[in-house]
Amino acid sequence: MPVHRSALLRRGLAALTALPLLTLAACGYGSEAKDTDTAKVAAGAKKIDGLDSVKIGYFGNLTHGTALVGVQKGFFQKALGATKASYATFNAGPSEIEALNSGSIDIGWIGPSPAINGYTKSNGKSLKIIGGSASGGVKLVVNPDKIKSLKDVKGKKIATPQLGNTQDVAFLNWITDQGWKVDAQSGKGDVTVVRSDNKVTPDAFKAGSLDGAWVPEPTASKLVAEGGKVLLDESTLWPDKKFVITNIIVRQAFLKEHPKAVEAVLKASVETNRWINANPDQAKAVANKQLEADSGKALKANVLDPAWKSIQFTNDPLAATLNSEAEHAVKAGLLEKPDLKGIYDLTPLNKVLKAEGESTVDAAGLGTN
């Protein structure tokens, strides 16, 4: 682990790496390293790169819908042939990064902040982002009796999943843009930022101890089901209403040693996203079925429907927005400016996209080439 030059950086990185990202990390709809190995290998299929298995990690959350659907529909296993697709679910970004670093998984679906932290803390040696998966799915939901407009957020108690996670950074950045001041570490200031696990935020909101929350789906829709109102959709703050919420990462050693296996997983991801976008209602049900398999509990329609609708599934990693999210963390005082050059290797994905006749994607100057 690198030695940082300031206590602020140590605190910021500790907060960012110790916490679930994006999303979804603290939602609790999956379990850490829960084995969901149910793949069936087709008769007569051949192994890829001589591998017995490829270990894939993801969160049991809707923003990881590509993984949920790909697992449930068997797209990954189909692409890998006789190389068995093995799965593990996580509910925290740091635990997935740890599993990646230890070799417990080879490829994973994860939010931008843990990817940034995993890359920078390893001095660029841990992982590569090799593709996009999802955009959007984050909202500011408030108690309509207490907050009527955006200006009313001042002086209120607003939850984010945890200090330094992706939504926390986004909310702190939005607060600054309003001209208000909040101490990033304590959450105290013109707005009281309450770091609250997504598992308990709906109950706290219902009890009246929170005035609102800046949270990912499906937590946002759970709050709406408890009487909340969507005051702001974060997508409206981004160009073209798109920002990265989930990426695909890989161990650098695995990418170097087994490029064909990586391409196979990416091919399955592209196929999955194509199927999701062509069959949104069916895909929603399939994702919920896998979510139930992973967590033991499916989402109700009044939560599932609006949550799924707010998420866009895409092969594009939206690299420019990842860079902006890192800048927001720096602006909030949680991180010194990181060097993200080389965090992306989109060569395998673009090879797959070209073969599929689809548009290639760009690393916004942060690629290996």
Secondary structure as GFF3:
##gff-version 3
##sequence-region A 1 369
A	DSSP	alpha_helix	7	18	.	.	.	ID=ss1
A	DSSP	beta_strand	34	35	.	.	.	ID=ss2
A	DSSP	beta_strand	53	59	.	.	.	ID=ss3
A	DSSP	three_ten_helix	62	64	.	.	.	ID=ss4
A	DSSP	alpha_helix	65	73	.	.	.	ID=ss5
A	DSSP	alpha_helix	75	80	.	.	.	ID=ss6
A	DSSP	beta_strand	84	90	.	.	.	ID=ss7
A	DSSP	alpha_helix	93	102	.	.	.	ID=ss8
A	DSSP	beta_strand	107	110	.	.	.	ID=ss9
A	DSSP	alpha_helix	112	121	.	.	.	ID=ss10
A	DSSP	beta_strand	127	136	.	.	.	ID=ss11
A	DSSP	beta_strand	138	142	.	.	.	ID=ss12
A	DSSP	three_ten_helix	150	153	.	.	.	ID=ss13
A	DSSP	beta_strand	157	160	.	.	.	ID=ss14
A	DSSP	alpha_helix	166	177	.	.	.	ID=ss15
A	DSSP	beta_strand	192	195	.	.	.	ID=ss16
A	DSSP	alpha_helix	201	207	.	.	.	ID=ss17
A	DSSP	beta_strand	212	216	.	.	.	ID=ss18
A	DSSP	alpha_helix	219	225	.	.	.	ID=ss19
A	DSSP	beta_strand	229	233	.	.	.	ID=ss20
A	DSSP	three_ten_helix	234	237	.	.	.	ID=ss21
A	DSSP	three_ten_helix	239	241	.	.	.	ID=ss22
A	DSSP	beta_strand	244	251	.	.	.	ID=ss23
A	DSSP	alpha_helix	252	257	.	.	.	ID=ss24
A	DSSP	alpha_helix	259	278	.	.	.	ID=ss25
A	DSSP	alpha_helix	280	295	.	.	.	ID=ss26
A	DSSP	alpha_helix	301	309	.	.	.	ID=ss27
A	DSSP	beta_strand	311	313	.	.	.	ID=ss28
A	DSSP	alpha_helix	319	331	.	.	.	ID=ss29
A	DSSP	alpha_helix	347	355	.	.	.	ID=ss30
###
